Amino acid sequence: MSVRKRIIELIAKNIKGVDVSTITNEHTLEDLGADSLDSVEIVLAIEQEFDIEIEDNEFDELQNFGKLVEYVEDMSQ
C-alpha cells in the first residue's frame, strides 16, 4: 500500500466523518476537520506506522497533505 493511502487511512481513523475521497495535496488537517488534538494524534500514528520521528518544528512546516506525504516518503526510505 502506498504511503499516501496509509496516511489517508490514519486520517480517517482520527477525524470522524472525513470524506477521504475528497482529500487533495492542498488540504491541511484543519481543512479536513482536525483540531489540535486530532493533529497530534495523527502525527503520533504516522510516527508509529512508518517508524519515524517528526519534530514539532518540522510538522509546522508541513502545511498541507502533499508536503506531509512527501516528507514521510523521504523519511521512511
Secondary structure, 3 states (H helix, E strand, C coil): CCHHHHHHHHHHHHCCCCCHHHCCCCCCCCCCCCCHHHHHHHHHHHHHHHCCCCCHHHHHHCCCHHHHHHHHHHHCC
